[in-house]
Amino acid sequence: MLLNALAALGHRGIKSIATFGRAGLMLFNAVVGKPEFRKHAPLLMRQLYNVGVLSMLIIIVSGLFIGMVLGLQGYLVLTTYSAETSLGMLVALSLLRELGPVVAALLFAGRAGSALTAEIGLMRATEQLSSMEMMAVDPLRRVISPRFWAGVISLPLLTIIFVAVGVWGGSLVGVSWKGIDGGFFWTAMQNAVDWRMDLVNCLIKSLVFAITVTWIALFNGYDAIPTSAGISRATTRTVVHASLAVLGLDFVLTALMFGN
């Protein structure tokens, strides 16, 4: 019984390592080499629209409400210490350092990541990728590469939009509703936030999350079983794996950036 359990555990471990290796090879073959942005510019622009522009609505709405909730909860806590004028600092630092990159990446994984997996999986099921190979067209360069770069470019920009809208939402609650002086709100934020370091760290986090989420989404679609059930499982796997990867990497990056 124990030997069977150990054998099953070892088999799953070897399978996971092999899957990670295939994912690494797929990414390497898709993005490493001579850039072809000029040749594939229309494909890249189309994917920027599909991955980035179509994700803006959920990013803006979510950022607004998260900023408003953060402003309200922060106000209720700070008033007990007569420090409500520090609300701008609380909102800005929370969004720039943690909530902005993490929540934007989770939303991106749910909206754009699942769509990428389903699209690539459907192309696999309908043998479009095999047809490209028969016509001497590399599907990794033609299909995977533009989508990968679109995801890498889009998420940092979406994160900045999320943070900006969230700060505005926090100011709506703090200044317009709760009556905090606008000068105190914005001055506290400007004095507390190191715009160069905090903004750079925010962009670094979002870039790492963009690479990870897009990579997971594209590989799960490319490696999906070409059936409706297989594509469904691959899409679910993308959201779960990408979300766990984002949360795990967030701890690692936060420890490296602010652990000292």
C-alpha positions in Angstrom: 0.0 0.0 0.0 2.8 2.4 1.0 4.9 1.5 -2.0 1.9 2.1 -4.4 1.4 5.5 -2.8 5.0 6.4 -3.2 5.0 5.1 -6.8 2.0 7.2 -7.6 3.6 10.3 -6.0 6.8 9.8 -7.9 4.9 9.3 -11.2 3.0 12.6 -10.6 6.2 14.3 -9.8 7.9 13.1 -13.0 4.9 14.0 -15.0 4.8 17.5 -13.5 8.5 18.0 -14.3 8.0 16.8 -17.9 5.0 19.1 -18.3 7.1 22.0 -17.1 9.8 21.1 -19.5 7.4 21.0 -22.5 6.1 24.4 -21.4 9.6 25.8 -21.3 10.4 24.5 -24.7 7.2 25.9 -26.2 8.0 29.3 -24.8 11.6 29.2 -25.9 10.7 28.2 -29.5 8.0 30.8 -29.6 9.8 33.9 -28.4 13.6 33.2 -28.7 15.2 34.1 -32.0 15.0 37.0 -34.4 12.1 39.3 -33.6 9.5 39.5 -36.3 7.4 42.4 -34.9 7.3 44.2 -38.3 6.2 41.1 -40.2 3.6 40.1 -37.6 2.6 43.7 -36.6 -1.1 43.2 -37.6 -1.3 40.0 -35.6 0.2 41.7 -32.6 -2.1 44.7 -32.8 -5.1 42.4 -33.1 -4.1 40.5 -30.1 -3.4 43.7 -28.1 -7.0 44.6 -28.8 -8.3 41.1 -27.8 -6.2 40.7 -24.8 -5.7 44.3 -23.5 -8.5 46.6 -24.8 -11.3 44.0 -24.2 -10.0 43.6 -20.6 -10.2 47.3 -19.8 -13.9 47.3 -18.7 -13.4 44.7 -15.9 -10.1 46.4 -14.9 -11.7 49.9 -14.6 -14.8 48.8 -12.8 -13.0 46.5 -10.4 -10.3 49.1 -9.7 -13.0 51.8 -9.0 -14.9 49.7 -6.5 -11.8 48.2 -4.8 -10.4 51.8 -4.4 -13.7 52.9 -2.9 -13.9 50.0 -0.5 -10.3 50.5 0.5 -11.0 54.2 1.1 -14.1 53.5 3.2 -12.5 50.8 5.3 -9.3 52.8 5.7 -11.3 55.8 6.8 -13.1 53.8 9.4 -9.9 52.4 10.8 -7.9 55.7 10.7 -10.6 57.7 12.4 -10.2 55.6 15.6 -6.6 57.1 15.8 -7.6 60.5 14.5 -5.3 59.9 11.5 -7.9 60.1 8.7 -5.7 62.6 6.9 -3.3 59.7 6.1 -6.0 58.0 4.0 -4.3 59.0 0.7 -1.1 57.3 1.9 -2.9 54.1 2.8 -4.8 53.9 -0.5 -1.9 54.7 -2.7 0.6 52.4 -1.0 -1.9 49.5 -0.8 -2.7 49.8 -4.5 0.8 50.4 -5.8 2.6 47.7 -3.8 0.0 44.9 -3.5 -3.6 45.2 -4.6 -2.9 46.8 -8.0 -0.5 44.2 -9.5 -2.2 41.2 -7.8 -5.8 41.9 -8.5 -5.2 43.1 -12.0 -3.3 39.8 -12.7 -6.0 37.7 -11.2 -8.7 39.5 -13.3 -6.4 39.2 -16.4 -6.1 35.5 -15.8 -9.8 35.0 -15.5 -10.7 37.1 -18.5 -7.8 37.1 -21.0 -6.1 33.9 -19.8 -9.1 31.7 -20.1 -9.9 33.2 -23.5 -6.4 32.4 -24.8 -6.5 28.9 -23.6 -10.0 28.2 -25.1 -8.9 29.8 -28.4 -5.7 27.8 -28.7 -7.4 24.7 -27.6 -10.1 25.1 -30.2 -7.4 25.6 -32.9 -5.8 22.4 -31.7 -9.2 20.5 -31.8 -10.0 21.8 -35.3 -6.5 20.9 -36.5 -5.7 24.5 -37.5 -2.3 24.2 -35.9 -1.6 20.9 -37.8 -2.6 22.6 -41.0 -0.1 25.4 -40.4 2.7 22.8 -39.9 1.7 21.1 -43.2 2.0 24.5 -45.0 5.5 25.0 -43.5 4.2 27.7 -41.2 5.5 27.6 -37.6 2.4 27.8 -35.4 4.5 28.8 -32.4 5.7 31.9 -34.3 2.4 32.6 -36.0 0.0 31.9 -33.2 1.7 31.7 -29.8 4.3 34.5 -30.1 1.9 37.4 -30.9 -0.4 36.4 -28.1 2.4 36.0 -25.7 3.8 39.5 -26.4 0.3 41.0 -26.3 -0.2 39.6 -22.8 3.2 40.8 -21.7 2.6 44.3 -23.0 -1.0 44.6 -21.9 -1.0 43.6 -18.2 1.5 46.3 -17.0 -0.6 48.9 -18.7 -3.8 47.5 -17.3 -2.2 47.5 -13.8 -1.4 51.2 -14.1 -5.0 51.9 -15.1 -6.2 49.8 -12.2 -4.1 51.7 -9.7 -5.0 55.1 -11.1 -8.7 54.4 -11.1 -8.4 52.8 -7.6 -6.7 56.0 -6.2 -9.5 58.1 -7.7 -12.1 55.8 -6.2 -10.5 56.2 -2.8 -10.4 59.9 -3.2 -14.1 59.9 -4.1 -15.0 58.2 -0.8 -12.5 60.1 1.4 -12.7 63.6 0.0 -16.2 63.8 -1.7 -18.1 61.6 0.8 -16.3 61.6 4.2 -15.2 65.2 3.9 -11.4 64.8 4.2 -9.6 67.9 2.9 -8.4 67.2 -0.6 -5.1 68.9 0.1 -4.4 66.6 3.0 -5.4 63.5 1.0 -3.1 64.2 -2.0 -0.2 65.6 0.1 -0.1 62.6 2.4 0.0 60.4 -0.7 2.7 62.4 -2.4 4.9 62.4 0.8 4.6 58.7 1.5 4.9 57.2 -1.9 8.3 56.9 -3.5 7.0 57.3 -7.0 10.2 56.0 -8.6 10.7 52.9 -6.5 7.1 52.0 -5.8 6.0 52.5 -9.4 9.0 50.5 -10.7 8.3 47.7 -8.2 4.7 47.7 -9.3 5.7 47.4 -12.9 8.2 44.7 -12.2 5.5 42.7 -10.4 3.0 43.2 -13.2 5.6 42.2 -15.8 6.4 39.0 -13.9 2.7 38.2 -13.5 2.1 39.0 -17.2 4.8 36.5 -18.4 3.6 33.8 -16.0 -0.2 34.1 -16.7 0.2 34.4 -20.4 2.7 31.5 -20.5 0.3 29.2 -18.5 -2.7 30.2 -20.6 -1.0 29.5 -23.9 0.6 26.3 -22.9 -2.6 24.9 -21.4 -4.3 25.7 -24.7 -1.5 24.3 -26.8 -1.3 21.1 -24.7 -5.0 20.6 -24.4 -6.7 17.4 -25.3 -8.6 18.2 -28.6 -12.1 17.5 -27.3 -14.7 19.8 -25.7 -14.1 18.2 -22.3 -10.3 18.6 -22.7 -10.6 22.2 -23.6 -12.9 22.8 -20.7 -10.4 21.2 -18.3 -7.6 23.2 -19.8 -9.4 26.5 -19.3 -10.2 25.7 -15.7 -6.6 24.6 -15.2 -5.4 27.9 -16.6 -7.4 30.0 -14.1 -6.4 27.8 -11.1 -2.7 27.5 -11.9 -2.3 31.2 -12.9 -4.1 32.4 -9.8 -1.9 30.2 -7.5 1.2 31.3 -9.4 0.4 35.0 -9.1 -0.2 34.7 -5.3 2.9 32.6 -4.7 5.1 34.9 -6.8 3.6 38.0 -5.1 5.0 36.7 -1.8 8.4 36.0 -3.3 8.6 39.4 -5.0 7.3 41.3 -1.9 9.9 39.6 0.2 12.7 40.5 -2.2 11.5 44.1 -2.6 10.4 45.0 0.9 11.7 42.2 3.1 14.7 44.2 4.3 
